[in-house]
Amino acid sequence: MSEKIGVYVCHCGTNIAGTVDVKGVAEWAAEHLKHRGVVIGRDYKFMCSSLGQELVENDIKELGLTRVIVAACSPHLHEKTFRTACERAGLNPYLCEMVSIREQVSWVHTDKVAATEKSKAAISGGVERVIHNEPLEPIQVPIHADTLVVGGGIAGIQAALEIADAGYHVCLVEREPSIGGHMAQFDKTFPTLDCAACILTPKMVEVGAHPNITLLTWSEVEKVDGFVGNFKATIRKKASYVNTDSCTGCGICWEKCPKKVVDDVFEAGMGIRKAIYRPFAQAVPKYPVMDVENCTYFKNSKCKACQLFCPTEPNSINFEQKDEILEVQAGNIILATGYDLFDATRIPQYGYGKLPNVFTSLEFERMCNAAGPTEGKIVLRDMKTAPKSVVVVHCVGSRDENYNKYCSSICCMQSLKFAHLVMERTGAEVYNCYIDIRTPSKDYEEFYKRVLEEGGHFIRGKVAEITDAARIPEEEGKLIVQVEDTLIGKQRRIPVDMVILSAGLEPRHDAKEVGKLFGIACGASGWYTERHPKLDPVATMTDGVYIAGCVQGPKDIPASVVQGAAAAARVLGKIQQGVISLEPIRASINKDQCSGCRICNGLCPFNAIAYIEDDNVSDINPALCQGCGTCVAACPAGAISGTGFSNEQIIAQIDGLLLRNLEPAGV
Amino acid sequence: MTANAKPKFAMYWAASCGGCEIAVLNTHEKILDVDANFDVVFWPVAMDAKYKDVEAMENGSILLTLFNGGIRNDENEHIAKLLRQKSKILVSFGSCACEGCIPGLANLSPVGDIVHTAFNTITTDNPNEIYPQTTFDAPEGELHIPKLFPVLRPLDQVVDVDYYMPGCPPESHQIAAVIDLVIKVVKGEAELPPKGATIGVGDSTVCDECPLARNVKMIKEFKRIQDIAPVDPTLCILEQGIPCNGPATRSGCNARCPQAGAQCIGCYGPAEGVMDYGARLITAFASVIDATTPEEIDHILDGIPDPTGQVYRFNLAGSLLKANREAWKV
């Protein structure tokens, strides 16, 4: 045995030492794994501290260690710390391995004797594994300075502006005809009640006019190739049938268009638009788009009113326009594609869709908006009667085992805002039916207080049913909200004129497919998974792909803006580096053993595997590969191996775990 | 061995079907080269010989022994150890010796069940429940028949093996090539491959030799070949939904079965780099299932009626699972 291995066992305060005899484990390793090359076994209170790291560094220099095992927390946390320490002492960082005796031992066991024995086995496995580690060098990749931002809501807008203002080019892609996202649909924003449009539209205008931003609305990303530093996105710019070079956005075309269409998107079904339309007055860009499914001309080849009346020269309406396919190069990608509103018809007992005066939160937002279908008047579905009493139902589709278990985070404040607006504009009685009121951000609790003081009623209970079946004369013609008031322990039936369902936020219906497109994964609830929930919330497991706003989980406007800016900062950091180093943990294919069966081809979540027809083999792009190991496991020929995870290493580690490496007299 | 004496050759069958012997004879006139270059000292299927003759030989006096068949009983084990002692080069010949093959599938059942099935089935009327005994007192004296072990073992789990030559049976052209090589080695014109090598094979998988067209695989349904009519003779068999073992199976047979429109059943054993053949295959099959729900996955997998027979048909006794099968020590 030519290797000299150092074994370091961390106390992690009492995190590990409380359950594992750390000193005993370190001594055991030094004695019983001596014949496997272990020359030193130490325990230390906090291995991750500077002094702990110095222990390792000094031993590398003085004892000539060639391999290092740190038995401590999960490698997710401190692998980099110790690998960097090894590098400082002149040892290739990949010759250092961590053994998790905290997450996998001390935190999950209470039996100290067994936990100590398990730690020994885990370390023994680590020692056997590290013997087979090879020195690796990081992969260097240059970074393209352009950034692709997908989604033009407030998070995407913020990210795009931050990067563009820093002097780098951004391509902002938005599926809808205008940027602005959900925020553009709102009237007031909590807790300050400033007008959403007033604070959003200046940013939208800035995006539209920014020399460093290429804005592609009415466009979708269809394909993403490449890898961090060198992505190539294929974008479909849908035909709008409007020539934006000559269009002035004057509005005559939609004025003259004879076809009225219920606007399910921007007006949430509350208002109408034309077949050629601009979703709202402050839309950016200002150009309209044609809805071919509803356009009379596209249906029966007659009409062309828009073209007829278009005043520009040349005429801006072009019925021959085709979808364009664009290719965009980018070094980094920020995904800010937002959320879908929970579909309230999924809770039939709430009557949405059947009982006309049950509204969703988004419908109510449009109603409150001065530019909306009722010009800001809060009225019943008949569009004229003001309600005298209103129930706001919290947690619709959220915190509910049947729909979404998570808290949608914005609904409490949104509901309080609704209560305030109803009272302010109609003087109606307002009841908030809530499970818990959650107002943790700055000035939120104060806003709750304010609504309480304004006379809002609060009933702690989950609404069971909303019905129009009256039991007593007072309930005739009303909506009856059946709810258990858990604070007084009584069932209540509240007859009201209007119910607002504070619907939760859900991942976009196509989040999974879009995630696959960009090589990132969704968590159990369907939101994209961040690299670390606390310490790296805007990065993803795919290098160069960042997430911002509600794609990462429900959040309000300030939090979305923060994430947009954070993602931009991360991207700018990468651009500034010019070149980045990638972890050399990669899969590679032994071309002699590969028979080109193509089983691996469709599996790679990062699109790193390509089939080379001429050689009849598959090949892995090392810069795209993230070392996840899916293909390694799938390859029936055993032709794919993962650097750092070779069969040899894994089998050796298993043998070590089973203590097969101990000398007969051992243990 | 004197300078002009021919080197000695032996071939033995343990728990096997005899197909390997046929494959050797199927080398046609090449078999004459064996006779011309070797002194065949022990080959029960081809010539009369007694175990005691072998026992009397000097250790290491046989240059080349082709050993086919797995180790199912104490007679197999005795001869395996004996031939190991007497042979310079011991080749684990054919799938049974290399990895257990079909007889190895019996490792799924206790010996009692196997004997019961063999001696008391629809085709074997055994009203008096008479089963073979290992010893019998006959008027002429005590008779013995070999005792079955609890499991069948490949040859290398019993004795040290120099080379492996897989196949059920090994292809005749590969046998001829190996015979040629050994003759050259004897004449000093070539060198032996490193000990432990697998010989008479290709270095990739059956797919490598298979001419059928292949695409990115997405399988909606597994079917048995008899349920597909007709099989597309130009398209990858696996893509047609027939579980084909080609992707994990060592090349060397020229993809005979797929070329004839049938799925590879894996007789050439695991490809180089494959540690556990069945595990490799099942992950490969699982990887190409095109399903989104657990129910759909179950439904598709139900299309493989006998998963063990599918992925371990030849390899059960030689698989990693043996690590837990210490039963034979009993």
Interface residues (C-beta under 8 A of the other chain):
Chain A: N590 D592 Q593 C594 S595 G596 C597 R598 I599 C600 N601 G602 L603 Y611 N616 T630 A633 A634 C635 P636 A637 G638 A639 N647 I651
Chain B: D203 S204 T205 V206 C207 D208 C210 R214 N215 V216 K217 M218 C236 L238 G246 P247 A248 S251 P270 A271 E272 G273 V274 M275 R280 L281 T283 A284 A286 S287 V288
